[in-house]
Amino acid sequence: MVTGVSYEVLAPAALLAKATKAYLADEGEAAVLATVLAGSALVSVAAAALFYLLSAFKISGEAIAALLPPPLQAGLFAVIGWGIYGLAFEMLQLPPPVLPIAAEDGGDWLATLASPAAYTLWVPTHLLGIALWLASKLTSHPALFPGFVVATVALTHAVRLATGASLAESAEAGWLMKETEGRSLYDGLWTAASPSAVRWDALFRPEALNIIGGAVLFGPVVNTALNLVLAGPVVGTKLEPPRELRAHAAGSLAAGAAGGFSAYLAVSNTAIHLKCGGTSRASCYAAAAVAALFVALPQLFAVVGYVPTLVVAAICVYIGIDFLYDNLVVAAVGGSRAAAAASYAVAAACVRLGMPAGAALGVAAFQAHAAWAKKKSKNKKA
């Protein structure tokens, strides 16, 4: 309930909202909002049921890992890094970067970045992010990230005060986060999710059920299965899929029962947490406590208006570069050319087709190659 909605669910959630609004055109906004929130709850409850069923099969980590060999994992990690890098541009309210996979890619994006306004934000962001990345290669001191955050915040506000710019002007220019006003759970969520206002007929119709089913499969289920394999190397611990799936089932059921949007395991969030120094269980308790504090005191959301966009954007640049370097550059230099080429192909497919389609295509290609290699080996022995 206190975590952000996972990105993969945003697209079907928007489709559900659009379809519901069209179906309930003669109804008030309260009915539309309550129905969309109920649809989100159905996604979480359905995902919880599928998680529990999958856990009953007692799938081993080795079995899942066999579907994702190292070159395929490297390609997927690179795409995750590229996605985190793109978040920096989202923070700066700039168009996301585009890889020049096809001849027509990147033209509009490069033209936008050529504007002076873009340079005043993305150039210092990249300088700070690259400096942080280089510093992290030299030291793993726990004060590195807190020191970077404090120094960047202090420097940004020092420049703001020296130039006489107000908080509102700085936010409008993209130097500070937009001021956010928080509402209590009762006013913001539980009142809106009134069961009496839900139009169940709008949800249990073919169009809506198709959207909800797609959200379940390509949101929590597919992404959790992929992330269970990818998270192991990131956290440096061998995970137990059945146990993790049961935990996800419990969490999804709780979110659905309370009306929260669907949220689930994401390697990108885990990577950000680890790269920012959260390497112990205490960091998870601290993160949960801070989230609970904002829920209990929504007035604290006003502090967002004091946070420089450079802080978050530069950290995203650092993590994105780190992932891309480790999984594309290092892999290409230190590994075989065939494995590096496969990693690049997987990354390109995921960027071009989307993560689920690209990952599915990569899995199919690698399994076909493994079957061919096995058959070839048998023929040689014969």
Disulfide bonds with the S-S distance in Angstrom:
none
